[in-house]
Amino acid sequence: MRGATHAKWVACAAAVALVATACGGGSDSGGGGGDGGATLSSSWGDPQNPLEPANTNEVQGGKVLSMIFRGLKRYNPETAAAEDWLAEKIDTTDSQNFTITVKDGWTFSNGEKVTAKSFVDAWNYGAGLKNNQKNAYFFEYIDGYTKTHPDDGSAPSAGTLSGLKIVDEMTFTVKLKQKFSSFPDTLGYAAFAPLPQTFFTDHAGWLKKPVGNGPYAIDSYTKGSQMVLKKWDGYPGEDKAQNGGVTLKVYTDNNTAYTDLIAGNLDLVDDVPAAQLKNVENDLGDRYLNTPAGIIQTLAFPFYDPDWNKSGSDKVRTGLSRAIDRDQITKTIFQDTRTPATDWTSPVLGEEGGFKEGFCGDACDYDPEEAKKLIEEGGGLPGGQVKITYNADTGSHKQWVDAVCNSINNALDNEKACVGNPVGTFADFRSQIGDQKMTGPFRAGWQMDYPLIQNFLQPLYYTNASSNDGKWSNEDFDSLVDKANAETDIAEAVKTFQQAEEVVRDNMAAIPLWYQNGSAGYAERLSDVRLNPFSVPVYEEIKVG
């Protein structure tokens, strides 16, 4: 889900006007260990929403939040394990009531101390219906959520979560509405980040220039052009930035970003376009990264449209799934940087974490004859044609959507059965989804927020969940998710989540397409470049020069 062509001198001139920024192709230091004050440039796309932690649920905004915020937990950049970060300790005796002690010595980049209040105020804001935060659902398990965020949209009867209590400056308690044994492991997600008081006292000013507590601080942002982040020298964490900052440059075509990288006008591309995969190893050699990531690409459906939520429509969706030749597409379009999906999670979870090879069964196997039969039995394609909607600005989506449609058309012996429906920008695409304007299947890739099977299921398919863009709803699924979350035994919780996944499968709530590797290419002057399990560059580790 990863913007404008710049001549090298133009890019440098713009950077100098904002901050002393190094441009790709040059060298700020001859030292092999890198120059801690040198900066780098990286491809990016404008985020959909302002960078409030509880209001960002897409990759581009998430990249920035991962640079400017640190929470109670941090996910290990190699293993994705949830590790204590600002949490001194998180204690519980019953998996429902938690006492959280915040480490002393942390501040925001404006000098304000990070305290228990920094978290409690942030979480209360995120949960409040009046604040219209897209990630409000992540606070749903905290006691009192329904009073601050009524499900029916009625006026809240409380302004704060009754389940949050400040004990002292560095300690607060959390009471959940039910047992949730994995709750501590969710606290590395950006929605749970602390916020400074300036967020509340000068909200408009904060939105123009967000202030966080991570290794970088935002210096400037010009929508449609670039965001400049500087290393924060006062950052107290162990993961201090090894460079002087990062300039995130907006590209509306990642092929242009790749061309700029090869030409020396850009240092890092964190999503190598499909059209370049045949050449990338020759172009970049060992400066090309292709690593497993917790990402799955799916096709979602607008269940608010009666055509996709009527009797037999599950057969139509399953028929479409069986008309897609995943093996051929991942080989020819993606050069094996994708793996055909056989469930709705990700192999990075492992079997113990809930991944089960072949879980989808024959519903994900290419079979033209069965595809025709199922679609006919289900009443045929709504309107005689499906239009797959996608954003055209990033991610090589046109290539694979065209390939999926060609596969469907060939399987159904109908060259007009499927067509792509491009939307110019990611922000517009997301806005149309949020306004429930989809009339057919649409691109719905998911990058995990945290490494739990729960995260691949609940946010996407639970009734009215934060990222349930198609508005699918199933009581059996919801009940099983609730049961799984209440399990104190992790193995039993995983088994119950798999039962919930069976409901997704049997209803084909979304069509799983393929698991995605993280890909990146970088300039010779960079070193120590890697992608974390979320397919995001570990910017703070990168050395320049």
Phi, psi and omega per residue, in radians:
M1 nan 0.498 -3.060
R2 -1.275 nan nan
G3 nan -2.111 -2.465
A4 -1.555 2.463 3.114
T5 -1.327 2.296 3.114
H6 -2.217 2.319 2.905
A7 -1.164 2.664 -3.030
K8 -1.017 -0.734 -3.081
W9 -1.223 -0.530 3.101
V10 -1.183 -0.759 3.135
A11 -1.065 -0.742 -3.129
C12 -1.172 -0.700 -3.135
A13 -1.098 -0.722 3.118
A14 -1.131 -0.695 -3.125
A15 -1.154 -0.740 -3.127
V16 -1.124 -0.566 -3.133
A17 -1.169 -0.381 -3.090
L18 -1.820 -0.740 -3.080
V19 -2.923 2.728 3.124
A20 -1.205 1.640 -3.019
T21 -2.040 2.279 3.091
A22 -1.320 2.527 3.117
C23 -1.827 2.625 -3.100
G24 -0.982 2.483 3.072
G25 1.739 -0.410 3.123
G26 -1.591 -3.080 3.088
S27 -2.484 2.150 -3.129
D28 -1.579 -0.167 -3.083
S29 -2.731 2.493 3.092
G30 -1.606 -0.054 -3.092
G31 -1.248 2.353 -3.125
G32 -1.138 -0.429 -3.135
G33 -1.467 -0.048 3.125
G34 1.586 2.772 3.120
D35 -1.793 1.976 -3.077
G36 -1.093 -0.250 3.119
G37 -1.742 -0.135 -3.132
A38 -1.361 2.593 -3.100
T39 -1.952 2.897 3.132
L40 -2.306 2.836 3.087
S41 -2.040 2.535 -3.080
S42 -2.475 2.578 3.118
S43 -1.214 2.665 -3.036
W44 -2.841 2.972 3.014
G45 -2.359 2.549 3.129
D46 -0.981 2.361 3.082
P47 -1.226 2.732 -3.097
Q48 -1.224 -0.683 -3.016
N49 -2.213 2.912 2.987
P50 -0.967 2.689 -2.966
L51 -1.455 0.732 2.956
E52 -1.233 2.278 -3.089
P53 -0.957 -0.665 -3.111
A54 -1.479 0.054 -3.101
N55 -2.075 0.175 -3.117
T56 -2.016 2.015 3.126
N57 -2.297 0.489 3.087
E58 -2.336 2.883 -2.901
V59 -1.143 -0.780 -3.015
Q60 -1.117 -0.802 3.060
G61 -1.158 -0.634 3.139
G62 -1.079 -0.591 3.108
K63 -1.029 -0.777 -3.108
V64 -1.185 -0.764 3.134
L65 -1.037 -0.621 3.139
S66 -1.197 -0.293 3.137
M67 -1.659 -0.549 -3.027
I68 -1.857 -0.070 3.128
F69 -2.251 2.614 2.920
R70 -2.328 2.419 -3.087
G71 -1.963 -2.880 -3.131
L72 -1.115 -0.613 3.090
K73 -2.110 2.745 2.993
R74 -2.356 2.438 -3.139
Y75 -1.525 2.158 -3.096
N76 -0.921 2.235 -3.056
P77 -1.173 -0.172 3.089
E78 -1.834 -0.804 -3.027
T79 -1.810 -0.270 -3.067
A80 1.250 0.110 3.106
A81 -1.096 2.435 3.126
A82 -1.369 2.032 -3.103
E83 -2.035 2.501 3.088
D84 -1.046 2.344 3.112
W85 -2.191 -1.408 3.017
L86 -1.438 -0.123 3.081
A87 -1.458 2.028 2.997
E88 -1.188 -0.734 3.038
K89 -2.892 2.680 3.063
I90 -2.243 1.933 -3.050
D91 -1.893 2.497 3.007
T92 -2.713 2.606 3.057
T93 -1.978 -0.173 -3.045
D94 -2.405 0.117 -3.128
S95 1.077 0.316 3.097
Q96 -2.256 -0.588 3.106
N97 -1.986 2.144 -3.049
F98 -2.141 2.443 3.007
T99 -1.954 2.119 -3.050
I100 -1.984 2.167 3.080
T101 -1.858 2.161 -3.110
V102 -1.574 2.374 3.112
K103 -1.090 2.441 3.074
D104 -1.417 2.757 3.048
G105 1.698 -0.014 3.136
W106 -1.708 2.466 3.064
T107 -2.350 2.900 2.954
F108 -1.458 2.897 -3.062
S109 -1.173 -0.208 3.054
N110 -1.589 0.082 3.100
G111 1.668 -0.177 -3.131
E112 -1.237 2.398 -3.113
K113 -1.252 2.451 3.040
V114 -1.512 2.103 -3.093
T115 -2.260 -3.125 3.060
A116 -1.020 -0.657 3.138
K117 -1.084 -0.569 3.122
S118 -1.043 -0.627 3.122
F119 -1.424 -0.820 -3.085
V120 -1.071 -0.783 3.117
D121 -1.106 -0.705 -3.138
A122 -1.130 -0.753 -3.112
W123 -1.213 -0.682 3.078
N124 -1.086 -0.717 3.101
Y125 -1.101 -0.796 -3.117
G126 -1.074 -0.587 -3.085
A127 -1.446 -0.349 -3.028
G128 -1.230 2.231 -3.117
L129 -1.018 -0.673 -3.078
K130 -1.129 -0.353 -3.107
N131 -1.550 -0.177 2.985
N132 0.928 0.854 -3.128
Q133 -1.568 2.266 -3.063
K134 -1.105 -0.467 -3.125
N135 -1.722 0.320 3.140
A136 -0.945 -0.576 -3.076
Y137 -1.044 -0.438 -3.140
F138 -1.136 -0.268 3.118
F139 -1.736 0.112 -3.031
E140 -1.059 -0.523 -3.090
Y141 -1.448 -0.112 3.089
I142 -1.417 2.361 -3.096
D143 -0.953 2.346 3.110
G144 1.637 0.017 -3.094
Y145 -1.059 -0.725 -3.079
T146 -1.141 -0.370 3.101
K147 -1.439 -0.522 3.096
T148 -1.557 -0.340 -3.073
H149 -2.546 1.249 -3.116
P150 -1.004 2.396 -3.123
D151 -1.100 -0.525 -3.062
D152 -1.521 0.068 3.108
G153 1.405 0.067 3.113
S154 -1.230 2.974 -3.085
A155 -1.122 2.375 3.111
P156 -1.083 2.517 3.087
S157 -1.755 -0.008 3.097
A158 -2.542 2.616 -3.134
G159 -1.699 -0.247 -3.130
T160 -2.393 2.828 3.132
L161 -1.378 2.134 -3.134
S162 -1.145 -0.349 -3.116
G163 -1.419 -0.027 3.114
L164 -1.919 2.211 3.121
K165 -2.385 2.290 3.048
I166 -1.485 2.157 -3.140
V167 -1.544 -0.889 3.059
D168 -2.665 -3.001 -3.023
E169 -0.937 -0.651 -3.023
M170 -2.019 0.194 -3.077
T171 -2.333 2.394 2.993
F172 -2.507 2.780 -3.137
T173 -1.983 2.650 3.114
V174 -2.240 2.152 3.033
K175 -1.920 2.152 3.119
L176 -1.606 2.768 3.133
K177 -1.291 -0.306 3.070
Q178 -2.731 2.977 3.137
K179 -1.140 2.427 3.128
F180 -2.610 1.569 -3.000
S181 -1.108 -0.500 -3.093
S182 -1.600 0.104 -3.083
F183 -0.907 -0.804 -3.137
P184 -1.010 -0.590 -3.100
D185 -1.261 -0.242 3.101
T186 -1.460 -0.197 -2.939
L187 -1.378 0.052 2.995
G188 -1.543 -0.134 3.139
Y189 -1.261 2.527 -3.002
A190 -1.027 -0.510 -3.128
A191 -1.031 -0.437 -3.099
F192 -1.642 0.198 -3.126
A193 -1.181 2.668 3.074
P194 -1.343 2.782 3.112
L195 -2.287 2.473 3.098
P196 -1.339 2.838 -3.118
Q197 -1.127 -0.443 3.107
T198 -1.087 -0.427 3.073
F199 -1.044 -0.626 -3.078
F200 -1.630 -0.622 -3.081
T201 -1.431 -0.469 3.097
D202 -2.450 1.168 -3.030
H203 -1.069 -0.770 -3.132
A204 -1.086 -0.721 3.104
G205 -1.156 -0.690 3.125
W206 -1.112 -0.728 -3.124
L207 -1.097 -0.580 3.114
K208 -1.208 -0.565 -3.129
K209 -2.574 1.444 -3.061
P210 -0.993 2.450 3.110
V211 -1.986 2.191 3.134
G212 -2.223 -2.806 -3.101
N213 -2.283 0.409 -3.114
G214 -1.657 -3.051 -3.074
P215 -1.223 -0.213 3.103
Y216 -2.148 2.715 3.030
A217 -2.208 2.457 3.139
I218 -1.266 2.227 3.103
D219 -1.662 -0.742 -3.137
S220 -2.844 2.768 3.091
Y221 -2.575 2.185 3.021
T222 -2.060 1.887 -3.087
K223 -0.959 2.337 -3.132
G224 1.462 -0.050 -3.116
S225 -2.193 -1.257 -3.100
Q226 -2.910 2.812 2.977
M227 -2.122 2.313 3.130
V228 -1.870 2.144 3.081
L229 -2.020 2.363 3.108
K230 -1.867 2.591 2.976
K231 -1.033 2.333 3.065
W232 -1.633 1.876 -3.066
D233 -1.124 -0.435 -3.121
G234 -1.551 0.123 -3.114
Y235 -1.087 2.216 -3.046
P236 -1.577 -0.070 -3.062
G237 -1.350 2.913 3.131
E238 -1.274 -0.433 -3.079
D239 -1.642 0.977 3.132
K240 -1.137 2.602 3.131
A241 -1.154 2.325 3.132
Q242 -1.630 0.139 3.092
N243 -2.347 3.018 -3.091
G244 -1.477 -0.168 3.137
G245 2.689 3.036 -3.097
V246 -2.335 2.289 2.994
T247 -1.790 1.986 3.115
L248 -1.565 1.980 -3.075
K249 -1.737 2.288 -3.102
V250 -1.374 2.213 3.055
Y251 -2.174 2.348 3.058
T252 -1.645 -0.028 3.100
D253 -2.560 2.004 -3.078
N254 -1.270 -0.219 2.980
N255 -1.173 -0.654 3.066
T256 -1.132 -0.704 3.104
A257 -1.066 -0.756 -3.140
Y258 -1.117 -0.728 3.100
T259 -1.072 -0.698 3.104
D260 -1.140 -0.631 3.081
L261 -1.093 -0.854 -3.127
I262 -1.108 -0.600 -3.115
A263 -1.402 -0.119 -3.140
G264 1.526 0.271 -3.128
N265 -1.730 -0.015 -3.111
L266 -2.595 2.515 -3.087
D267 -1.611 -0.542 -2.994
L268 -2.569 2.252 2.979
V269 -2.020 2.106 -3.039
D270 -1.768 0.272 3.007
D271 -2.670 1.633 -3.107
V272 -1.179 2.150 -3.080
P273 -1.141 2.597 -3.094
A274 -0.991 -0.639 -3.096
A275 -1.133 -0.305 -3.083
Q276 -1.809 -0.062 -3.033
L277 -1.112 -0.482 3.130
K278 -1.248 -0.404 -3.056
N279 -1.873 -0.200 -2.903
V280 -1.093 -0.654 -3.123
E281 -1.209 -0.639 3.063
N282 -1.208 -0.638 -3.115
D283 -1.243 -0.709 -2.943
L284 -2.075 -0.327 -3.122
G285 1.060 -2.242 -3.101
D286 -1.387 0.111 3.032
R287 -1.625 0.258 3.029
Y288 -1.895 2.217 3.127
L289 -1.899 2.371 3.095
N290 -2.473 1.649 -2.986
T291 -2.256 2.557 3.123
P292 -1.014 2.543 -3.129
A293 -2.526 2.767 3.122
G294 -1.433 1.136 -3.077
I295 -2.317 2.360 3.044
I296 -2.285 2.424 3.070
Q297 -1.760 2.296 3.125
T298 -2.347 2.950 2.909
L299 -1.911 2.102 3.093
A300 -1.675 2.903 -3.101
F301 -2.280 2.601 3.124
P302 -1.492 1.598 -3.088
F303 -1.269 -0.124 3.011
Y304 -1.373 -0.169 3.056
D305 -1.610 2.105 -3.091
P306 -0.938 -0.521 -3.125
D307 -1.109 -0.461 -3.114
W308 -1.840 0.142 -3.109
N309 -2.382 0.634 3.132
K310 -2.030 2.955 3.133
S311 -1.004 2.247 3.126
G312 1.670 -0.243 -3.097
S313 -1.179 -0.411 3.067
D314 -1.136 -0.592 3.092
K315 -1.205 -0.643 3.104
V316 -1.128 -0.756 3.138
R317 -1.130 -0.735 3.115
T318 -1.165 -0.656 3.085
G319 -1.081 -0.720 3.093
L320 -1.111 -0.683 3.101
S321 -1.051 -0.719 -3.103
R322 -1.323 -0.201 3.114
A323 -1.586 -0.012 -3.084
I324 -1.789 2.079 3.139
D325 -1.530 1.490 -3.069
R326 -1.094 -0.693 -3.117
D327 -1.032 -0.834 -3.102
Q328 -1.164 -0.732 -3.089
I329 -1.163 -0.754 -3.125
T330 -1.185 -0.474 3.115
K331 -1.414 -0.835 -3.006
T332 -1.448 -0.667 -3.122
I333 -1.502 -0.742 -2.993
F334 -1.896 0.073 3.067
Q335 0.860 0.754 3.087
D336 1.107 0.396 2.974
T337 -1.565 0.051 2.996
R338 -2.224 2.680 3.102
T339 -2.173 2.262 -3.136
P340 -0.898 2.292 -3.093
A341 -1.391 2.427 3.073
T342 -2.154 0.170 2.994
D343 -2.733 -2.920 -3.077
W344 -1.940 0.304 -3.141
T345 -2.061 -2.245 -3.141
S346 -2.750 2.486 3.091
P347 -1.049 -0.371 -3.119
V348 -1.119 -0.337 3.092
L349 -1.235 -0.489 -3.045
G350 1.285 2.916 -3.112
E351 -1.100 -0.701 -3.136
E352 -1.137 -0.496 -3.126
G353 -1.526 -0.083 3.044
G354 2.087 -0.145 3.091
F355 -1.255 2.395 -3.136
K356 -2.411 1.862 3.139
E357 -0.985 2.302 3.092
G358 1.407 0.169 -3.074
F359 -1.010 -0.595 -3.108
C360 -1.199 -0.418 -3.112
G361 1.198 -2.687 -3.062
D362 -1.255 -0.142 3.119
A363 -1.144 -0.308 3.099
C364 -1.873 0.142 3.119
D365 -1.608 2.407 3.140
Y366 -1.251 2.116 -3.128
D367 -2.701 1.614 -3.067
P368 -0.965 -0.745 -3.097
E369 -1.122 -0.773 3.128
E370 -1.174 -0.616 3.112
A371 -1.052 -0.841 3.122
K372 -1.021 -0.799 -3.081
K373 -1.072 -0.834 -3.096
L374 -1.117 -0.740 -3.124
I375 -1.155 -0.680 3.097
E376 -1.131 -0.774 3.128
E377 -1.097 -0.549 -3.120
G378 -1.456 0.018 3.091
G379 1.789 0.086 3.099
G380 1.493 2.956 3.131
L381 -1.203 2.314 3.117
P382 -0.974 2.105 -3.117
G383 1.276 0.106 3.112
G384 1.422 0.044 -3.084
Q385 -2.758 2.522 3.002
V386 -1.906 2.432 3.059
K387 -2.021 2.047 3.140
I388 -1.553 2.008 -3.102
T389 -1.568 2.413 -3.123
Y390 -2.681 2.805 3.025
N391 -1.504 2.356 -3.008
A392 -1.632 -0.069 -2.988
D393 -1.505 -0.458 -3.067
T394 -2.461 2.849 2.915
G395 1.405 0.211 3.112
S396 1.001 0.513 -3.039
H397 -1.217 -0.567 3.132
K398 -1.025 -0.752 -3.091
Q399 -1.069 -0.822 -3.061
W400 -1.359 -0.548 3.082
V401 -1.130 -0.758 3.078
D402 -1.051 -0.695 3.134
A403 -1.162 -0.714 3.102
V404 -1.094 -0.771 3.128
C405 -1.130 -0.697 3.087
N406 -1.061 -0.696 3.125
S407 -1.122 -0.784 3.123
I408 -1.116 -0.754 -3.127
N409 -1.105 -0.729 3.122
N410 -1.151 -0.738 -3.114
A411 -1.129 -0.625 -3.084
L412 -1.659 0.038 -3.119
D413 0.937 0.754 -3.101
N414 -2.578 1.844 -3.041
E415 -1.230 -0.130 3.122
K416 -1.966 0.186 -3.096
A417 -1.166 -0.545 -3.068
C418 -2.476 2.375 3.049
V419 -2.418 2.685 3.046
G420 -1.418 2.596 -3.134
N421 -2.263 1.514 -3.040
P422 -1.317 2.485 2.982
V423 -2.001 2.362 -2.938
G424 -0.968 -0.811 -3.067
T425 -2.242 2.760 3.117
F426 -1.074 -0.728 -3.127
A427 -1.065 -0.757 3.111
D428 -1.157 -0.682 3.110
F429 -1.037 -0.850 -3.137
R430 -1.145 -0.624 3.120
S431 -1.124 -0.725 3.107
Q432 -1.121 -0.654 3.092
I433 -1.133 -0.812 3.140
G434 -1.078 -0.547 3.114
D435 -1.509 0.118 3.112
Q436 0.957 0.892 -3.139
K437 -1.806 0.092 3.116
M438 -1.271 2.428 3.120
T439 -2.045 -0.017 3.128
G440 -2.771 -2.949 -3.104
P441 -1.058 2.600 -3.135
F442 -2.532 2.696 -3.115
R443 -1.067 2.313 -3.078
A444 -2.531 1.001 3.094
G445 -1.141 2.601 -3.133
W446 -2.270 2.176 3.036
Q447 -1.885 2.161 -3.009
M448 -1.016 2.523 3.039
D449 -1.492 -0.637 3.070
Y450 -2.664 2.691 -2.950
P451 -1.414 1.152 3.075
L452 -2.314 2.515 3.104
I453 -1.025 -0.559 3.104
Q454 -0.947 -0.645 -3.066
N455 -1.271 -0.394 3.089
F456 -1.476 -0.200 -3.057
L457 -2.017 -0.988 -3.002
Q458 -1.105 -0.853 -3.111
P459 -1.118 -0.400 -3.035
L460 -1.690 -0.519 -2.964
Y461 -2.215 -0.194 3.104
Y462 -1.232 2.500 -3.094
T463 -0.936 2.151 3.117
N464 1.083 0.396 3.118
A465 -1.187 2.852 -2.973
S466 -1.030 -0.637 -3.093
S467 -2.029 0.388 3.064
N468 -1.435 1.267 -3.001
D469 -1.157 -0.457 3.137
G470 -1.557 -0.111 3.127
K471 1.066 0.641 3.015
W472 -1.208 2.524 3.137
S473 -2.527 2.298 3.136
N474 -2.598 2.100 -3.075
E475 -1.093 -0.673 -3.138
D476 -1.113 -0.756 3.106
F477 -1.068 -0.847 -3.122
D478 -1.028 -0.745 -3.122
S479 -1.112 -0.727 3.134
L480 -1.185 -0.641 3.081
V481 -1.125 -0.762 3.105
D482 -1.050 -0.740 3.139
K483 -1.131 -0.747 -3.136
A484 -1.112 -0.720 -3.139
N485 -1.126 -0.473 -3.113
A486 -1.457 -0.211 -3.134
E487 -1.180 2.312 3.065
T488 -1.561 -0.329 3.081
D489 -1.607 2.058 -3.035
I490 -1.042 -0.738 -3.122
A491 -1.075 -0.720 3.117
E492 -1.192 -0.643 3.102
A493 -1.076 -0.742 3.136
V494 -1.090 -0.751 3.131
K495 -1.060 -0.707 -3.129
T496 -1.229 -0.662 3.056
F497 -1.084 -0.634 3.098
Q498 -1.148 -0.587 3.043
Q499 -1.125 -0.673 3.080
A500 -1.129 -0.656 3.120
E501 -1.139 -0.528 3.069
E502 -1.057 -0.643 3.115
V503 -1.147 -0.717 3.070
V504 -1.046 -0.801 -3.137
R505 -1.085 -0.872 -3.028
D506 -1.168 -0.368 3.099
N507 -1.815 -0.043 -3.050
M508 0.759 1.019 -3.120
A509 -1.085 -0.464 3.010
A510 -2.703 2.684 3.131
I511 -1.635 2.015 3.064
P512 -1.304 2.318 -3.099
L513 -1.842 -1.135 -3.114
W514 -2.775 2.724 3.010
Y515 -1.515 2.490 -3.010
Q516 -1.945 2.305 2.960
N517 -1.396 2.667 2.956
G518 -1.386 2.416 3.117
S519 -2.291 2.567 3.128
A520 -2.762 2.717 3.016
G521 -2.392 2.548 -3.069
Y522 -2.511 2.838 -3.070
A523 -1.327 2.796 -3.108
E524 -1.082 -0.486 -3.068
R525 -1.354 -0.100 3.098
L526 -1.700 2.632 3.027
S527 -2.518 2.924 -3.114
D528 1.006 0.744 3.120
V529 -1.662 2.269 3.031
R530 -2.673 2.825 3.079
L531 -1.831 2.443 3.060
N532 -1.423 3.063 -3.111
P533 -1.109 -0.128 3.086
F534 -1.680 0.087 3.137
S535 1.217 0.441 3.117
V536 -1.918 2.329 3.103
P537 -1.010 2.451 3.057
V538 -1.472 1.382 -2.974
Y539 -0.972 -0.680 -3.033
E540 -1.189 -0.325 -3.137
E541 -1.510 -0.300 -3.010
I542 -1.213 2.289 3.064
K543 -1.808 2.556 -3.104
V544 -2.087 2.290 3.074
G545 1.744 nan nan
